[in-house]
Amino acid sequence: MSFDEVVRAAAIAEVRQLRDRFGGRIPSASLAEGIVLHGERIPIRNQQKGIFESAALACDGAALSIQTALVCLART
């Protein structure tokens, strides 16, 4: 498995764990913590809009970014 594939698999595994923990509504702060591989923190969410390329994947991989959406609850 390439490093790119390892990072992506770890990111998806982390999102699944967060989904299970928070019941589908993952707080952006939890995503902002990123993942840690080989002692290096790798962000999986960026506050900025647009395409985010992690420094860990800059040479070998494509952009990786997990985005969130605001949940607006209707008032009744």
C-alpha positions in Angstrom: 0.0 0.0 0.0 1.4 3.4 -0.9 1.7 6.2 1.7 -1.2 8.0 -0.1 -3.4 5.0 0.3 -2.5 4.6 3.9 -3.3 8.2 4.7 -6.7 8.0 2.9 -7.6 4.7 4.6 -6.7 6.2 8.0 -8.7 9.3 7.2 -11.8 7.4 6.2 -11.5 5.1 9.3 -11.3 8.2 11.5 -14.4 9.7 9.9 -16.3 6.4 10.4 -15.3 6.3 14.1 -16.4 9.9 14.5 -19.7 9.2 12.7 -20.3 6.2 15.1 -19.4 8.3 18.1 -21.5 11.4 17.2 -24.4 9.7 15.4 -23.9 11.2 12.0 -23.3 14.9 13.0 -19.6 15.2 13.4 -18.4 18.5 15.0 -16.0 20.3 12.8 -13.6 20.6 15.7 -13.3 16.8 15.8 -12.5 16.7 12.1 -10.0 19.5 12.6 -7.9 17.3 14.9 -6.9 15.2 11.9 -5.1 11.9 12.2 -1.7 10.9 13.4 0.5 8.6 11.3 4.1 7.7 12.2 4.0 10.5 14.9 2.9 13.2 12.3 -0.4 15.0 12.5 -2.1 15.1 9.2 -5.1 17.4 8.9 -8.2 16.1 7.1 -10.2 19.3 7.3 -9.3 22.9 6.5 -11.2 26.0 7.5 -10.5 27.6 4.1 -12.7 27.0 1.1 -11.4 25.2 -1.9 -9.1 22.3 -2.5 -6.8 21.5 0.4 -3.5 19.6 -0.2 -2.0 18.2 2.9 1.8 18.6 3.0 2.1 14.9 3.7 0.5 14.1 0.3 1.9 17.0 -1.7 4.4 15.0 -3.8 2.7 11.7 -4.3 -1.0 12.1 -3.8 -4.0 14.1 -4.7 -5.9 16.5 -2.5 -7.6 15.2 0.6 -10.3 17.1 2.4 -13.3 16.3 4.5 -15.9 19.0 4.5 -18.8 19.7 6.8 -22.1 21.5 6.3 -24.0 23.6 8.7 -27.1 22.0 10.0 -30.0 24.5 10.3 -32.9 23.3 12.4 -36.3 24.7 11.4 -38.0 26.6 14.1 -41.6 25.8 14.8 
